[in-house]
Amino acid sequence: MSANFSGIRSVIPPVNEPIKSYAPGSPEKASLKARLASMAGETIDIPLIIGGREIRTGDLGRAVMPHKHGHVLATFHHARPKDVTAAIAAAQAAKAEWASWPWEDRAAVFLKAADLLATSWRDTLNAATMLNQSKTVYQSEIDAACELIDFWRYNVAFGADIMREQPVSTTAMWNQTDYRPLEGFIYAVSPFNFTAIGGNLTTTPALMGNTVLWKPAGTAMLGAYYTMKLLEAAGLPPGVINFVPGDPVMVSQIAMNAPDLGGIHFTGSTGVFQGMWDHVGTNIRRYRSYPRLVGETGGKDFIMVHPSADPQEVAVAMVRGAYEYQGQKCSAASRVYVPKSLWPSVRDRAVGMMREITMGDTRDFRNFMSAVIDKKAFTKIAGYISHAKRHAKIIQGGGSNGRVGYFIEPTLVQTDNPGYKLLCEEIFGPVLTAHVYADSKFADMLQVVDQTSPYALTGSIFAKDRAVIRQASAALRNAAGNFYINDKPTGATVGQQPFGGARASGTNDKAGSKLNLLRWVSARSIKETYNPPKDFTYPFMGEE
Ligand code: NAD
């Protein structure tokens, strides 16, 4: 391809997208309500998109409203094995051209996508996320609008930083770093719970010159499809990202058996990622390169409370941290450790707030919560609650009703056993378990918090005493990749709190940061010598 531009292009420093309020009477509320009504009034047909071509296999899945599961929003086509193979071929075919573009031309696609999402596409992605993933307007706005806009704008700025990072040279030589995309294709697998994650898992490798096979979650198809359509509208060339809904095991087997697998960009549960790692490890001799494995996975996120903490602040953090989006955030607070002296006050305040929580259809903006994602999640979460009814104490909530939508009441459990099942396992629902400890045992509890679960995603400490904050921060240094002081453990913002956890919670490659972008390049070091030596001998070889 011939050159299209000469000059070193600059990128404006990004700022976080402002969160719209959707307050009564606001223009954004009227406009979103209209889009919600139109989207709920249609049943669209979602094809595979491979090499820019729409493919319909006739093997259909259904996208429904979890809060009204009889309502079908869309049908979508499942890939056949030959479609997965075709998608890998399409990614490979698009690679040479896309990778040869100056990186700024690729960046322009994502800056345009951010602008479209901030304006004409905002209602569409928000409505899809609210209807198909049961997010309230605020939860959707901070995900499908603001976070995805931020990912696209900040990643471009981080990409510019990386490109500028060049080695030292001398008057006799020019040293350069060539940030090559990885060889092969990237397999991106996204979870149901954030529309922005699907947009980020695919476009971060693409920004760095890679091409992608995207398998979206079957339970969040509408937001994923509209993200793909938005990227096309922004000028993404055919084949750079190939949209392949389908049976996760079949699609993954074919993708991971391909010798050209360059990397996996995954977000989802720990067990699935570990299975992928196993598969790649077993097949390691098959690949042309060592595939990069980047995965952000499960969590068992904590709130640790010191006797010097403010009970009202703790209760608010518990309620917002545990129950927003029905506890279906990887960062959701799911265990809290409260000193005995504060417990009655913290408990009563939290229970008071929980009694005020409204739950229902996300189209009614008065609701604070809605349904969990599907029947499987509903049954699993209800199972944990019934375990708590037998082996612990339900302080508030505990009810569930799956008749119209998959509704589970926000539930607060109390246990005396610091090793209790609900304090250890990821539930991924609106269930928070409290352990009350003797005030004098704070230091011992820090060890318990650190050692209770295999995860290390997010956590927070509530305390007024600075020495205590230092003590907790040190004792819990490896217990959370995102650590909060006097704040709930959810709500990371791109550019402000790069997100990711360690231990069983993932490879901690910090989505929305330079660290993540670096995983999608394979640097080539180039040394050019102006006056190459003409004699192989060295001065030291002379006598005297
Ligand atoms: P999931 O693991 O069930 O699914 C994630 C993706 O993997 C989906 O696309 C799914 O179709 C696919 N998948 C499922 N089984 C598979 C298999 N056997 N082989 C290959 N692919 C498979 O997770 P989910 O329910 O969509 O999301 C919830 C999980 O994601 C929670 O564990 C949560 O903590 C985690 N999560 C983590 C982060 C983070 O940043 N750490 C962010 C969001 C979600």
Residues whose N, C-alpha, C, O or C-beta is under 5 A from the ligand:
A	BS01	NAD	V189 S190 P191 F192 K215 P216 A217 G218 P248 V249 S252 T267 G268 S269 T270 V272 E296 T297 G298 G299 C330 S505
